């Protein structure tokens, strides 16, 4: 069970995985999703956004327990969860585009 942390939001990499349907855990639109996101990558983006990320390793999202994403990330809650996910997703997509160039 995930411990309740005051002022923190749990961000699972599966929320941003373009390979998965929403029914298996994706929370952002496909246009803001990336293929095979990693907890380290999400933490890096969250750090750039000033969200004080903390990676919790060795955990698996229940709907896709067989997938290895590297755990989950706890970030500082500065807005609603969906707004935070959208901010992270936009930055993640931008980061992936830059790395391809």
PAZAPA-4460 file (N, C-alpha, C; in steps of 0.05 Angstrom, whole numbers, plus 32768, in hexadecimal, padded with zeros to 4 digits):
% residues 101
    n_x    n_y    n_z   ca_x   ca_y   ca_z    c_x    c_y    c_z   seq   type   mol
   8011   7FE8   8000   8000   8000   8000   8012   8019   8000     1      X     A
   8009   802D   7FF2   8018   8046   7FF0   8012   8057   8009     2      X     A
   8028   8060   8017   8023   8070   802E   8019   808C   8026     3      X     A
   8007   8097   8037   7FFB   80B1   8031   8010   80C6   8038     4      X     A
   8018   80D6   8025   802B   80EB   802A   801D   8106   8026     5      X     A
   801E   8117   803B   8011   8131   803A   801D   8142   8024     6      X     A
   800D   814D   8013   8016   815F   7FFF   8025   8152   7FE8     7      X     A
   8022   8138   7FE5   8030   8129   7FD0   801B   811B   7FBF     8      X     A
   8022   8116   7FA6   8010   8108   7F93   8020   80F1   7F87     9      X     A
   8014   80D9   7F85   8021   80C2   7F79   801D   80C4   7F5B    10      X     A
   8034   80C1   7F4D   8033   80C2   7F30   8040   80A8   7F25    11      X     A
   802F   8097   7F1A   8038   807E   7F0E   803F   8082   7EF1    12      X     A
   8055   8077   7EE8   805D   807A   7ECB   8047   8070   7EB8    13      X     A
   8037   805D   7EC1   8021   8052   7EB0   800E   8068   7EA8    14      X     A
   800C   807D   7EB7   7FF9   8093   7EB1   8000   80A0   7E96    15      X     A
   8019   809D   7E8D   8023   80AB   7E75   802A   8097   7E5E    16      X     A
   8023   807E   7E61   802B   806A   7E4E   8018   8068   7E36    17      X     A
   8022   8070   7E1F   8011   8071   7E07   8009   8056   7DFD    18      X     A
   8016   8041   7E06   800F   8026   7DFD   7FF7   801B   7E0B    19      X     A
   7FEE   8028   7E21   7FD8   801D   7E31   7FBE   802D   7E2D    20      X     A
   7FA8   8020   7E2F   7F8E   802E   7E2F   7F89   803A   7E4A    21      X     A
   7F76   804C   7E4B   7F6F   8059   7E65   7F65   8044   7E79    22      X     A
   7F59   802F   7E6F   7F4E   801A   7E81   7F64   800B   7E91    23      X     A
   7F7D   800D   7E87   7F93   8000   7E95   7FA4   8014   7EA5    24      X     A
   7F9C   802E   7EA5   7FAA   8041   7EB6   7FB4   805A   7EAA    25      X     A
   7FB4   805C   7E8F   7FBE   8075   7E83   7FAA   808B   7E8B    26      X     A
   7FB5   80A2   7E94   7FA3   80B8   7E9D   7FA5   80D1   7E8B    27      X     A
   7FB8   80D2   7E79   7FBB   80E9   7E67   7FB3   80E2   7E4B    28      X     A
   7FAA   80F5   7E3A   7FA3   80EF   7E1F   7FBB   80E3   7E10    29      X     A
   7FB6   80D4   7DFB   7FCC   80C8   7DEB   7FDF   80DE   7DE1    30      X     A
   7FD4   80F5   7DDB   7FE5   810B   7DD0   7FFA   8114   7DE5    31      X     A
   7FF5   810F   7DFF   8008   8116   7E14   8016   80FE   7E20    32      X     A
   8012   80E7   7E14   801E   80CE   7E1E   8038   80C7   7E0E    33      X     A
   8049   80B7   7E1B   8062   80AE   7E0E   8063   8090   7E11    34      X     A
   8074   8084   7E01   8077   8067   7E02   808B   805F   7E18    35      X     A
   8083   804D   7E29   8094   8041   7E3E   80A1   8057   7E50    36      X     A
   8092   8067   7E5E   809E   807B   7E70   80AB   806D   7E88    37      X     A
   80C0   8079   7E93   80CE   806E   7EAA   80CB   8081   7EC2    38      X     A
   80CC   8076   7ED9   80CA   8086   7EF2   80E1   809A   7EF3    39      X     A
   80F9   8093   7EEB   8110   80A5   7EEB   810B   80BD   7ED9    40      X     A
   8100   80B8   7EC2   80FA   80CD   7EAE   80E5   80E0   7EB9    41      X     A
   80D0   80D5   7EC6   80BB   80E6   7ED2   80C6   80F6   7EE9    42      X     A
   80D7   80EA   7EF9   80E4   80F9   7F0F   80F5   8110   7F05    43      X     A
   8103   810C   7EEF   8114   8120   7EE3   8103   8138   7EDA    44      X     A
   80ED   8132   7ECC   80DA   8146   7EC3   80CE   8155   7EDA    45      X     A
   80C6   8147   7EEF   80BA   8153   7F07   80CE   8165   7F15    46      X     A
   80E7   815D   7F15   80FC   816E   7F21   80FF   8188   7F12    47      X     A
   80FE   8186   7EF7   80FF   819F   7EE7   80E8   81B1   7EEC    48      X     A
   80D1   81A6   7EF4   80B9   81B5   7EFA   80B8   81BF   7F17    49      X     A
   80CC   81B7   7F27   80CD   81BF   7F43   80BA   81B0   7F55    50      X     A
   80B4   8197   7F4E   80A0   8187   7F5D   80AC   8175   7F73    51      X     A
   80C6   8177   7F78   80D4   8168   7F8D   80CD   814A   7F8B    52      X     A
   80D4   813D   7F75   80CD   8120   7F72   80DC   810D   7F84    53      X     A
   80D0   80F7   7F8B   80DC   80E2   7F9B   80D3   80C8   7F8E    54      X     A
   80E7   80B8   7F85   80E1   809F   7F77   80DE   8088   7F8C    55      X     A
   80C9   8078   7F89   80C5   8061   7F9A   80C8   8049   7F87    56      X     A
   80DE   803A   7F8A   80E4   8024   7F78   80D7   800A   7F81    57      X     A
   80D7   7FF7   7F6E   80CE   7FDC   7F74   80B0   7FD9   7F76    58      X     A
   80A0   7FEC   7F6D   8083   7FEB   7F6E   8078   7FE8   7F52    59      X     A
   8061   7FDB   7F50   8054   7FD7   7F36   8037   7FE0   7F37    60      X     A
   802E   7FED   7F21   8013   7FF5   7F1F   8001   7FDC   7F1D    61      X     A
   7FED   7FD9   7F2E   7FDD   7FC1   7F2F   7FD1   7FB7   7F15    62      X     A
   7FC8   7FC9   7F04   7FBB   7FC0   7EEB   7FCF   7FB4   7ED7    63      X     A
   7FE8   7FBC   7ED9   7FFD   7FB2   7EC7   8015   7FAA   7ED8    64      X     A
   8011   7F98   7EEB   8025   7F90   7EFE   803E   7F84   7EF0    65      X     A
   803B   7F79   7ED8   8051   7F6C   7ECA   8064   7F80   7EBD    66      X     A
   805B   7F99   7EB9   806B   7FAD   7EAC   807F   7FB9   7EC0    67      X     A
   8097   7FBE   7EB7   80AC   7FCA   7EC8   80B0   7FE7   7EC1    68      X     A
   80A6   7FF9   7ED2   80A9   8016   7ECD   80BD   8023   7EE0    69      X     A
   80C7   8014   7EF3   80DB   8020   7F06   80CF   802B   7F1F    70      X     A
   80B6   8024   7F25   80A9   802E   7F3D   8096   8044   7F38    71      X     A
   8092   8056   7F4B   8081   806D   7F48   808F   8086   7F53    72      X     A
   8084   809D   7F4E   8091   80B6   7F56   807D   80C6   7F68    73      X     A
   8087   80CF   7F7F   8077   80E1   7F90   8080   80FE   7F89    74      X     A
   806C   810F   7F83   8073   812B   7F7D   8063   813E   7F8F    75      X     A
   806D   8156   7F92   8060   816A   7FA3   8045   8172   7F95    76      X     A
   8030   8174   7FA5   8016   817B   7F9A   8014   819A   7F99    77      X     A
   8016   81A5   7F81   8014   81C2   7F7E   7FFB   81C9   7F6E    78      X     A
   7FEC   81B5   7F65   7FD3   81B9   7F56   7FC4   819F   7F59    79      X     A
   7FAD   819D   7F4B   7F9D   8184   7F4B   7FAD   816E   7F3D    80      X     A
   7FA6   8155   7F42   7FB6   813F   7F37   7FB6   8140   7F19    81      X     A
   7F9F   8144   7F0C   7F9F   8143   7EEF   7FB0   815A   7EE4    82      X     A
   7FAF   8172   7EF0   7FBF   8188   7EE6   7FDD   8181   7EE9    83      X     A
   7FE5   8174   7EFF   8000   816C   7F02   8008   8158   7EED    84      X     A
   7FF7   8144   7EE8   7FFD   8130   7ED4   8000   813C   7EB8    85      X     A
   7FEF   8150   7EB2   7FF0   815D   7E98   800A   816D   7E96    86      X     A
   8012   817B   7EAB   802C   818A   7EAA   8043   8177   7EA5    87      X     A
   8044   8161   7EB4   8059   814D   7EB2   8059   8141   7E96    88      X     A
   8041   813A   7E8C   803E   812E   7E71   8048   8140   7E5B    89      X     A
   8041   815A   7E5D   804A   816D   7E48   8068   816F   7E48    90      X     A
   8074   8170   7E5F   8091   8172   7E61   809F   8158   7E58    91      X     A
   8092   8142   7E5E   809D   8128   7E56   809D   8125   7E38    92      X     A
   8088   812D   7E2B   8086   812B   7E0E   809B   813E   7E02    93      X     A
   809E   8156   7E0D   80B2   8169   7E03   80CE   815E   7E06    94      X     A
   80D4   8151   7E1C   80EE   8145   7E22   80F4   812F   7E0E    95      X     A
   80E0   811E   7E08   80E4   8108   7DF5   80E9   8113   7DD9    96      X     A
   80DB   8128   7DD2   80DF   8134   7DB7   80FB   813F   7DB4    97      X     A
   8104   814D   7DC9   811F   8158   7DC9   8135   8143   7DC7    98      X     A
   8130   812C   7DD5   8144   8117   7DD5   8146   8109   7DBA    99      X     A
   8130   810A   7DAA   8131   80FE   7D8F   813F   810F   7D7B   100      X     A
   8141   8129   7D80   814D   813B   7D6D   816B   813A   7D6E   101      X     A
***
